[in-house]
Amino acid sequence: MKARDVMVTPVITVKPSSSVQEVAKIFLERRISAVPVADDQGGLVGIISEGDLLHRAEAGTERRRSWWLSALAGDETLANEFVKAHARSVADLMTRGVISASPDTPLHEIAALLERNGIKRVPIVANGQLVGIVTRANLVQAVASARKLLDVPDSDATIRQKLLAQLQQEPWAHTALLNVTVTDGVVNLWGFVASEAERKAMRVAAESLPGVRAVNDNLTARRMEGWA
């Protein structure tokens, strides 16, 4: 699946000139925690989230530091915190240089972007225009709505062949001491593996194949000389 298959569209946006109060109302009314910032041409220029509104003067939640912590923080940090607490427009609060992706980006790459950058959403941009947004929740929804393939189950011989071929492509799998038998869709794993992690991964690989009804794990985890 790709970003276009799960992205939310059209996207709720605000402008750089929008007020902080307008953004706060959008968060509450639409039950969202962030909103992309778009220019008059629909181009993505930033993003603003609930985190940007945590320390606000209106709510009395601006950061309060002792005199010695203020001295350690430095003038630039203190100035930035003042802006966060008192700025009136989105342009002064939004995060610029937003990480984005295209509609054709595979979901595994979207997941990697979210994880690697510690973010919760990725705006989707096509031809310079903001066309959608993918959140962590959208990825979870994709997992929940996925349907098993309706193909005719493979024969036992085909299941065995596919499993061995897949494992031989995996760098973590040591197949020299592995044997696989398949009877009526039930996979039996025999032999030795280098770790419990490899053992679990082999079981998962077998369970994920179409036509497999059950997996009997007869593997023995044993560190062998010369194995990583």
C-alpha positions in Angstrom: 0.0 0.0 0.0 1.0 3.6 -0.6 0.4 6.9 1.1 -2.4 7.7 -1.3 -4.3 4.6 -0.1 -4.6 5.8 3.5 -4.1 9.5 3.5 -6.7 11.9 4.8 -7.9 14.3 2.2 -8.9 17.2 1.9 -6.6 18.5 4.6 -7.6 21.0 7.2 -5.1 23.8 7.0 -4.4 27.3 8.4 -2.5 30.2 7.0 0.7 31.8 8.4 -1.4 34.8 9.2 -4.0 32.8 11.2 -4.2 33.6 14.9 -3.2 31.3 17.7 -6.8 31.5 19.0 -8.1 30.3 15.6 -5.8 27.3 15.7 -6.8 26.4 19.2 -10.4 26.4 18.2 -9.7 24.2 15.2 -7.9 21.7 17.4 -11.0 21.5 19.8 -13.7 21.5 17.1 -12.1 19.0 14.8 -10.5 16.9 17.5 -7.1 17.0 15.9 -3.7 17.7 17.5 -1.9 19.4 14.6 -2.6 21.2 11.4 -0.4 21.9 8.3 0.2 25.6 7.4 -0.3 26.4 3.7 0.3 29.5 1.7 -2.3 31.2 -0.6 -1.2 28.8 -3.4 -1.8 25.7 -1.4 1.9 25.0 -0.8 3.1 23.5 2.5 5.1 26.1 4.5 4.9 24.6 8.0 3.0 22.7 10.7 1.7 23.7 14.1 0.7 21.3 16.9 -0.7 21.2 20.4 2.8 21.2 21.7 3.4 24.7 20.3 0.5 25.9 22.4 1.5 24.3 25.7 3.3 27.3 27.3 1.1 30.2 26.6 0.7 33.5 28.6 -3.1 33.4 28.2 -3.3 30.2 30.1 -0.6 31.1 32.6 1.4 28.1 31.4 4.5 29.9 30.1 7.8 28.6 31.3 9.0 29.9 34.6 12.7 29.6 35.5 14.7 30.6 38.5 17.2 33.3 38.0 20.1 30.9 37.8 18.4 28.6 35.3 17.6 31.6 33.2 21.3 32.6 33.2 22.2 29.1 32.1 19.6 29.0 29.4 21.0 31.9 27.4 19.4 34.9 25.8 18.5 33.1 22.6 16.6 30.3 24.4 14.8 32.8 26.5 13.8 34.9 23.5 12.4 31.8 21.7 10.4 30.9 24.8 9.0 34.4 25.0 7.8 34.1 21.3 6.2 30.7 22.1 4.3 32.3 25.0 3.2 35.6 23.4 3.2 35.3 19.6 -0.2 36.0 18.0 0.2 34.5 14.6 0.9 31.0 13.3 3.9 32.2 11.4 5.8 32.8 14.6 5.0 29.5 16.2 4.9 27.0 13.3 7.6 24.5 12.6 9.3 25.1 9.3 11.1 22.6 7.1 8.4 20.0 7.5 9.1 16.4 6.6 6.8 15.4 3.8 6.2 12.6 1.3 4.6 12.0 -2.0 1.3 10.1 -2.6 3.3 7.2 -4.1 5.5 6.7 -1.1 5.1 3.1 0.2 3.7 2.8 3.7 6.8 1.2 5.1 8.7 4.3 4.2 6.1 6.5 5.9 6.4 4.3 9.0 10.2 4.7 8.9 9.9 8.5 8.6 7.5 8.7 11.6 9.8 6.5 13.7 13.1 7.9 12.7 12.1 11.5 13.2 9.9 11.0 16.3 6.8 12.6 14.6 3.2 11.6 14.5 2.2 12.7 11.0 3.5 13.3 7.5 2.0 15.8 5.1 1.6 14.4 1.5 2.7 16.8 -1.3 2.2 16.4 -5.0 3.5 19.0 -7.6 4.2 21.5 -4.8 0.6 21.2 -3.4 -0.5 19.8 -0.1 -2.9 16.9 -1.0 -3.2 14.8 2.1 -1.8 13.8 5.4 -0.8 10.4 6.9 -0.8 10.0 10.7 0.2 7.1 12.9 -3.5 6.3 13.4 -3.9 5.9 9.6 -1.2 3.3 9.6 -2.9 1.4 12.4 -6.2 1.7 10.5 -4.5 0.1 7.5 -3.4 -2.9 9.6 -6.9 -3.3 11.1 -8.7 -3.2 7.8 -6.3 -5.5 5.9 -8.0 -8.6 4.5 -6.3 -11.9 4.0 -5.7 -12.9 0.4 -8.5 -14.9 -1.1 -6.2 -17.0 -3.3 -6.6 -20.7 -3.5 -4.3 -22.2 -0.8 -0.9 -23.5 -2.1 0.0 -27.1 -2.0 2.1 -28.4 0.8 5.1 -28.7 -1.5 4.6 -25.1 -2.7 4.4 -23.8 0.8 7.6 -25.5 1.7 9.4 -24.2 -1.3 8.2 -20.6 -0.7 9.2 -20.7 2.9 12.7 -22.0 2.3 13.2 -19.5 -0.6 12.1 -16.6 1.6 14.4 -17.7 4.5 17.3 -18.1 2.2 17.0 -14.4 1.3 17.0 -13.2 4.9 20.4 -12.3 6.3 19.4 -13.4 9.8 18.3 -16.9 8.8 20.7 -19.8 9.1 19.2 -22.5 6.9 22.1 -24.9 6.8 20.7 -26.8 9.8 17.0 -26.2 9.1 14.5 -28.7 7.8 10.8 -27.9 7.0 8.0 -30.4 6.5 4.4 -29.4 5.5 1.4 -31.7 5.9 -2.1 -30.5 5.2 -1.0 -26.9 5.6 0.7 -27.5 8.9 4.3 -26.5 8.9 6.9 -28.3 11.0 10.2 -26.6 11.7 13.1 -28.7 12.7 16.8 -28.1 13.4 19.0 -25.5 15.1 18.9 -21.7 15.2 21.4 -19.2 16.5 19.0 -17.4 18.9 15.5 -17.1 20.2 15.0 -14.1 18.0 15.8 -16.2 14.9 13.5 -18.9 16.1 10.6 -16.5 16.5 11.3 -14.9 13.1 11.2 -18.3 11.4 7.9 -19.1 13.0 6.4 -15.7 12.0 7.7 -16.2 8.4 5.9 -19.5 8.2 2.7 -18.2 9.7 2.6 -15.4 7.2 2.4 -17.6 4.1 -1.0 -18.1 2.4 -2.3 -21.6 3.0 -0.5 -22.2 6.3 -3.0 -23.4 9.0 -0.6 -23.9 11.9 3.1 -24.0 12.7 4.8 -26.6 15.0 8.1 -25.2 16.3 10.5 -27.9 17.0 13.6 -25.7 16.6 16.4 -25.6 19.2 18.1 -22.3 19.9 21.8 -22.9 20.3 24.8 -20.7 19.8 27.0 -22.4 17.3 30.7 -21.6 16.8 31.2 -19.2 13.9 27.6 -17.9 14.1 27.1 -14.2 14.7 
